[in-house]
Amino acid sequence: MNRVQRALLSVSDKTGLVPLAQKLATAGVEMLSTGGTAKALREAGLKVLDLSDYTGFPEMLDGRVKTLHPKVHGGLLYRRGHAGHEAAVRQHGIAPIDLVVVNLYPFERTVARPGVTLDEAIENIDIGGPSMLRSAAKNHESVTVVVDPADYAAVAEQIQATGGTTLELRRQLAAKVFERTAAYDHAIASHLRKAFAPETASPLPASLFLQAPRVQSLRYGENPHQQAALYGRFGDFFQQLHGKELSYNNILDLTAAAHLIAEFNDDPPTLAILKHTNPCGVGQGTDLRAAWDKALATDRQAPFGGIIAVNQPLDAACAEAVAEIFSEVIVAPEFSAGALALLQKKKNLRLMQVRQCPLTASPLDLRSVGADSFLLQERDLKETRPEELKVVTRRQPTEAERQAMLFGWRVAKHVKSNAVVLVGPDRTLGIGAGQMSRVDASRLAVWKAGEAGLSLQGSVVCSDAFYPFPDGLIAAAQAGATAAVQPGGSLRDAEVIAAADERGLAMAFTGVRHFRH
């Protein structure tokens, strides 16, 4: 147990500061402080010594230099009990500092503000704070260091009870300091890299730093024998309004659902049903209830235990229909009072409100591939506009077929490859997902439509990548498809176009592939 006789407090975030200082004062701890922190402590009636009086050196350069002094860092870094160190601090009149309470200038919050200038960002780069934290954390054998207000209570409790802190606690706090300073430096480096990069620079950094706080421990991962946790800014984008704790798989599915439905934010009422991150039905209608009927009709078996996402506030009429089957999660921009009252009767159903469109998050997509390796890519945010459809067949598509192409193309983008989706202008009819060959994906989509009792006459077939052979297209045409949309680019494009022309199909190329692995 190391006694705490002198503390240095210098914080940007004043949360919990005064209660902590009051407990230190009752324990007889001398307190040193700076600027606004000292002012807050004095206003609370606490005795505090200005750091400039302690060091004999004034703050200068608009506060840029105030804690960078040998009496500060010497008091933190010297090894207690080391003969040489003890002699040096006696010679130079350096007293021990046993406790450091520091949190940093709000750089991350500053640069998150719209319109923040480069000068504002640079002035919010803390120099003295990280330096003190690192000095204290390095010497945690003797010094207690606190960077997070959440740890104030544990530190104060030990000091009040024993006059000091345990090595176990000091080690935990020191590790937390280096996590925080690493994250802080990462935030600065990321912001400056973007600010200083030429317009032609790659959005992919030369080095990849992962920085995300753990926000939730999960019951388990994909399977019960796997531990799991959620990290990052999930709460900025989604708020849980009801239901039991989210699982690892719930989070994967609901974020996939939110990304899919965001494709239709400006469309008429749209509803999507997903299972294992794949859409199993998407529909549009004059209201969400009509959209539900179309989405459910695509596949009446797969939606059990699935995820439902809507692009408009969920109303009571749609909620009543949705409540007839078991669902894991419903994702919506809002829930009407009637919908909430009805759905909250299902204690296990999670209701998630979209607080911010997920498409506004980082434009980069990160995946772990094991072996301590990662893949980083730009997110697939490519939209295909009507004028970008290049018709390659003799027959031009009808207006209804064009609408179906654009509708189905957005759905196919979110289906695991190989993906083939059969659609009408406002609904899915059959979805073939995750198949090893494109012809199998086509056959599966046709089979799913048949199982659902849906006619494919006049439907449009959408393929996320080009047809390597005509067989997949032929399978859809034989089932009733009259038009197709695909990226094009195969060595056998001419054969596929000829097969379409032979059957009177209209076909458009997008020039863009949407693989999803």
Secondary structure, 3 states (H helix, E strand, C coil): CEECCEEEEEECCCCCHHHHHHHHHHCCCEEEECHHHHHHHHHCCCCCEEHHHHHCCCCECCCCECCCCHHHHHHHHCCCCCHHHHHHHHHCCCCCCCEEEEECCCHHHHHCCCCCCHHHHHHCCCCHHHHHHHHHHHCCCCCEEECCHHHHHHHHHHHHHHCEECHHHHHHHHHHHHHHHHHHHHHHHHHHHHHHCCCCCCCCCCCCCCCCCEEEEECCCCCCCCCEEEECCHHHHEEEEECCCCCHHHHHHHHHHHHHHHCCCCCCCEEEEEECCEEEEEEECCCHHHHHHHHHHHCCCCCCCEEEEECCCECHHHHHHHCCCCEEEEEECCECHHHHHHHCCCCCCEEEEECCCHHHCCCEEEEECCCCCEEEEECCCCCCCHHHCEECCCCCCCHHHHHHHHHHHHHHCCCCCCCEEEEECCEEEEEECCCCCHHHHHHHHHHHHHHCCCCCCCCEEEECCCCCCCHHHHHHHHHCCCEEEECCCCCCHHHHHHHHHHCCCEEEECCCCCCCC
